[in-house]
Amino acid sequence: MGPGRYNLIYEFFKKQIEFGYYREGDCLPSVETLCSIYQVSLQTVRSAYLQLQKERYIQLARGRHTVVLYNAAADVYLHSLQDYYLARKESLQQLDRNLRTLFYPLFLAGARLLRKEDMLAINANALRVATEPFQISFYCGRQAILAHKNRLAFDLFTESILFYQFLPSLAMHVSSPETKRQLKQLSEQMADDCEQGDREELVGNYFQTLELLNHSLYAFIKQAESVRPVPAPVRFHWQVYRERPQKCYSVAAHLIGQIYIREAYGPGDFLPSYGTMAESYSVSFSTVRRAVELLAGLGVVTTHQGLGTQVAASADAASSDKILQRIMSMFLQVLQIVSISLERIIEQFFPGPRWRTDECLCTLRAQQAQGNSFRIFLIGAGILLYSNDDRPIKEIWDKFHEALLLGLPLLETCAATQPETGSQLLSHAALLIQGLDTEDRFVFHDSLKSMMRLVISTAEQILRNLDSRLPKDEEEIKNV
């Protein structure tokens, strides 16, 4: 089962029950209905419902309605909702400022990919499970993201939805009749947009709905602060690697950056001992061991019994094709997200602090002199991802950058066999450096975008080669 979809169903209904949207005796949507809406298996939905039943939130019976068992006093429901948002106030404010940089372009591009039948299904699905009409906004956003077939984008959207949790329980506490009227009107307009196939209007009305809900949310939080003690803060955390060890990939990506970008270690140099790296990265010995195994599989290092870990003279991947496929698939998914949102990212974060820009320029020119074209691209993308230091959005940029670094060794293996691509990248690199040096975001954008197209083309070829070597029954399902 997909962890993102399981959690979305389980956490959503758990919180809506605790917040009093669903009360004792209310019926939840059927398992079959949620399978259709979330496009998941019966087992995924049933597992989420069984967990809710185990925790005494619901009673699930074959052939009968799923009934809510949880019962609490009115003030308990309200306090649960107040405490939830008070604990998340700071993270919500930071997410609100920054996530739209990513999501607005993704929603708009995804909506343009929707077929007429997809848009009609958005409205139909919203009506099947919601008594509040503006729930259509959730299904609108979800389908637009799914249209990209990008697992990382879907996971990030899911984590964000779970963190906000304001649909639909917040509607009960929206006191302004005018706001309720506007929400209802926007919902009706979105339903009409779906029927008419008007994608531009659908996205516009979707974001107007979010603006109204955000305004209501912050008004609710402000009122809650005056009557409730503020609980310990809860931070937004994106479990980007899902079923794979989180810190192992982070350590491996950082070491790739040290070897390829900063050149702290050259061919033949030995990395610090496992114990030293474990202490430096504040991770366990076994995490370092797994990270080194990953690097060895990518051909970045070789290990010598009793001697240590040595930087390889040239990358020669030895990992299984499935592992390499996962890495390159994640690499391409990040590039797809960044490519679609690039103009907004540059507008918001370019060029960053001057000390960071000067440091980046120095590194870029050194790599340009050596003719390291793929590394130049990673550095150019990296300065955008590093320019925002606000948590929790900083964590998202860091994970994007890690995914790009993990794919760099595989790209490096193609450099010798694709001299024309390398030459084209280097020609764009000169403009990239110029745009960064003069803080001309238009030159920087155009050159980075051109480099990105070449890198994507190379990465897609690598992925096709990996796919062709895998037996059909073992192919990795890379997208949602």
N, C-alpha and C positions, 0 to 999 in steps of 0.2 A: 504494500500500500504506500502511497505517497505521503510522507510525513507532513508536508505542508497542507495537503487537503484534509488529512485526518485531524490535524490540530485545528484547522479552520472550523471544521464542523463541531468538534468537541468543545473547544474554548469558547466559540461564539455562543452556543446554546447554554453552556454552563454559566457564562457571565450574564446573559440575558435573563436566565432564571434567578440568579442571585440579585440582579438589579430590579426584579419585579415586573419585567415586561411579560414574561410567562408566569402565571400564578398557579397555585395548586388546583388541579382539575383541568387545566388547559391541555389541549392536544398539540403535540409537536408535528411537523410535517412527517409524512410516512417515509420509510427507508427508500422505497421506490422513487418517491418524488425527489429526494435529495440526490439519489444516484443520477437522475436525469439532469438536475440542475448543476451539480458539481462535476459531472462526467467522471464518476468514480465507480468502483465495483460495489456490489452489495456488502461485501465483507468490510470494506473501508468504512462505510456509514454504520454498519452494524457494530463494528468495533468501537466507534465513537459513542454510539448509544449505549452499548454494554458497559463502557466505563462510567457513563453518567448514571446508569442504573446501579452499578456497584457502589457509587458514592451517594446513592439514595436521592438523586435529583429527579429521576423519572422511573416509570414502570413500563417496561417493554414487553408486549405480549404478541405472540404470532397470530396474525389475522385480525388483530384489534388495534385500536388507536394507541399511540404512545402518549401516556398521560404524565403530567408533571406531579411529583409527590412533594417537592420542597415547599415549605410554608414558613413564613416569617411575618413579624409585625411590620406595619408600613414604615416605621422609622428605621428598622433594620435594613430594608431594601434601600431606602434613601441613603443611609450611612454607608452602605457597601459601595454605592455609586459615587458618593462624595469622596470616600477614602481612596477609591481606585484612581480618580483623576487628580486628586491632590498630590498623590505620590508620584504621578507622572507629569506634573505640570511643566517642569523645566525641560524634560526631553520632548514633550509635545510641542513646546514653543520652538525648539531648535529644529525639529522635524518639519514643522509647518513652514519655516523659512526656507528650508533647503530641498525637501523632497519634491516640491513642485518643479524644481530645476530639472529633475530627471523625469518625473511622471507626466508633466503636461505634454512634452513632445512624444513620449511613448503612447499616451492615450490618444493623441491626435493621429499619429501614424497608425496605431492599431485600429482605430475606428475606421480609417480609410480602407483597411483590409477586410472589414466585415461585409459579408454578403447580406442581401435583403432578408433571407431566412434567419440569419444570425441575429439581426436587429429585431425581428419580430419575436424571436425566442427570448430576448432580453425582457421585453415587456411581459410576455406570458409567464416566464419563470418568476418574476417579481410578484405578480399577482397570485401565484399559486401558494406562496409561503408567507406573505406579509399582509398584515392588516393596515400598516402605515404605507400609504401610496409611494412616498419618496424613497422606499427601499430599492426602487428601480435604479437609483444612482449606483448602488453597490454592484448590481449585475452589469450595468453599463461599463464601469471601470474594469471589472473582472474580465469580461469578454474582450475588451479592447487590449488588455495585457496578454490574454491567452492567444490572441491572433498572431502575436510575434513568434509563438512556439519557442520561447526562451525561458528555460527553467530558472535561471537566476532572477530574471525580471519578475516572474510569477512568484517565486519564493519571497522576494523583497516586498512585493505588493501584499502577499499573505501576511507576512510578519507585521507590516504597517497596519493592516486592517485589524489584526488581533490586538495590537497595541492601542489603537484608538478606541475600538469597541463602542462608538457612539451611535451606531445604527442597530436597532431602532430605539433603544431604551431612553436616549436623551430626549426624544420627542415628548415623552411624558412630562418633562420638566421645562419645556419651552413655554414660558408664561405669556409671551407676547402673541396676541391673536394675529397681528400683522405678519410676524415671522411664520406662524403656522400657515397663514394664507399663502404667503410667498412660496413656502416649501411645497404646498399642495399644487400651486400653479406651475412651478417648475417641473414637478413630477408629471403633470398632465402634458406639459410641453415635450418632455423627454419621451413619453409614450407616443405622442404624435410624431416626433422626430423619427422614432423607430419605424412607425407605420409608413412614413413618407420616404424613409431611406436617406434622411438628411444628416449626414455624419458630422459636418461642421457645427451645425446647430446643436446636435446631441452633445458634443464635447463641451461647447460653450455653456449649455444649460447644466451639464454635469458639474463643471467647476463653480458655477454660481451657487449650486446646491451645497457644495463643500464649503464655500465661503460663508453661507448662512449658518451651516451647522457648526463651523469653527467659531463664529461669533457667539452662537448660543452656548457652545462648550466653555469658552473663556468667561462668559458671564456667569455660567453655572459654577465654575471653579472659584471665581471671585466671591460669589455669595457663600460658597462652602467654606472658604478661608475664614469667614467671620464667625462661623458657628462650630467648626470642627478643628481639633488639633491636627497639625500637618504631620502625616506619617513619614517614615523613612523613605527617601526617594527611590524610585524604581527606574532603572535605565533601560533604554531600548537596546536590544542585543540581537544581531542578525546571525543566525546559525547557518552561514553561507555554505559550508561544506557538507551539511546534513549528516549522512551516515558515515562520513569519513572523519578521522581525527582532526580536530580544529587546529591545535597548536603545531602539530607535525608539519602541516602545509605552510603555516605562517613562518616557522623557523627555516624551512627549506627555501621559501621565497626570499627571505631576508639574506640568506647565504648566497643565493644566486645574484642578488643585487650587489653584495660585497665583492663577488668574484668578477662579474661581467661589467657592472656599471662603475662602481667605485674603485675597482681593481686593487682592493686591499690584499688579495691573494692572487698570485700569478700561477701559470702552469708549473707544476712541480713543487709548489709550496704545500706545506702541511697545515691543515686546519687545526685550531685548538683542540685539546682533548675533549672527550664527551663530558667529563665532569666540569671542565671550565665553561663549555657552551651551555650546559644545563644551568649553571649558576648565572651566567650572563643573560640568558633568555628567561630565567625564572620558570623553568619547566623541569620535568622529570628526566632522568637518565634515559628511560625507554623512549620518551618523545624525541630526544636528540638522535637516538639510534634509528628510529623510524624515518626521521628527516634525512639522515645520511644515506639510508637505504634508498630513499626516493631520489636523492641527488645522484647516487651511483647508478640507479636505473635510467636516469636521464643522461648519463654519460658525463656529468659535471665533475665527479670525483671518482677515485678508485680507493679502495680500502686495502690495507696491508696488515695482516695479523702481526700484532706486537709492535708495529711501527706507527700506525695511525691512518688518517684520512688525507689523501693527497689530491690536489687539484689536477684534473686531467689536461693533457696538452690540447685535445680537441674533443668535442662532444660526440659520443657514439652511444646512442640510446640502447639500453639493454633491458628495460622494463618490458612487461607484457604489453601487447598491443592494446589491451583493454585499459590499462592504467594510462598509457600515452594518449589514448583516445579521450578519456575523461578530461585530461589536462587540456588538450587542444580544443575540446568542445567547450570547456569553461572559458578558455581564452577567447574563442569566437563569440560567445554569448556576451562577455564583457565588452568586446569591441562593438557589437551590435548596439548595446545600450548606450555606450559613450558616443558612437557615431550619430545616432538619432538625436541625442541631447547635446551634441558638441557645441552648437552655437550658444545655447543657454549657459552651459558650463563655462565657456570662455568669457561670456558677458559678465557672469557673476564673480568668477575667481581669478581671471587673468589680469595682470601677470603675477600677482602675489607680492610678498615683501621683497624689496630690492636686494637685500642680502641673499635671499634665496634665489632670486633671478640671476645674480652675479655668479653664485656658486654653480647653478645649472649651466650657465653659459660657458664657464670654464670646463666643465665636464663634457659638454656638447662639442666644443672645439677640439678637445683632446681625442674624442671618439671619431670626429670628422677627419682628423689628420691620419688616423689609423684605418679609415675606410670602413668602420663598423656601422653599417647602415641600419640594421635592425635595432641595435642598441640606441642609436640616436632617436629612433621613433619612440622607444620605451621611455627615454629621458624626457622627451617632449610631452608625451602623455602624462608622465609622472608628475611634472610640475603643476599640472592642473589638479591632479588628485591629491597633491600635498598642500595646495594653497589654502584649503579650508581647515582650520584647526578646531572648529566647533565640534564637540561631542553632542549627540551620538553620530552625526552624519560623517564625522571623520572616520569612524569605524567602517562605514560603507565604502568610502574612497580607498581606505587601506586594503580592504578585501579585493576591490577591483584591481588595484595595483599588484597585489600578490598574485592574482590569477594571470595577469600579463607577464609577470616575471617568471612564473612557472612554465609558461610557453616559450620563453626566450631561447633556451637551449635547443629546442626542436627547430626553431627558426634559424638558429646559427648553423645547424647542419646543412641547411639549404643554401647558405650564402655562397659556397664555393661552386655549387652546381647551377646557380641562377645569377650569373654576373650581370645580366641585363637588368634584372630587378634591383640588384644592389646599386647599380649605376643610377637608375631612376630615383631610388630613394635618396641617394646622396645629392642629386641635383635639387630635390625638394628640401633637403636638409639645410642647404645654404640659405634658402628663403626663411625657413623655420627659425634659424639662428638670427637672421636679420630682424624678423618680426618680433622676436623676444627681446633683442637688444634695444630696439627702438620703441618697444611697447606698442607696436601696431597690431592690434588684435585681429584685424582683417587679413593681413599677410600671414600671421601666425595660424589663423583658422584655415585658410585655403591650403597652405603647405602641409599642415598636419592632416587635413582631410584627404589630400592627395596621397600622402604616405600611408594613411590608414587603408585606403582602397587596395594598395599594393600588398600591404601586410595581410589583409583579409584574404586576398586572392591566394597568397602563398599558404596561409594557414588552412584554407579550404582544401587545397591540393594535398597537404600533409594529412588532413583528416580523411580525405577520400582514399589515399593510399593505405591508411590504417584500417579503414572500413573494409577494403577489398581483401585484406589479409585475415579478417576474422570470419569464422564459420557463421553462416546465416543465423543459426540458432543461438549464437553467443554475442550478437551485435549489441552494443550498449545503447540503451534508449536514452538519448541525450537531451531531448526536449520534453516539454509537458505534453 
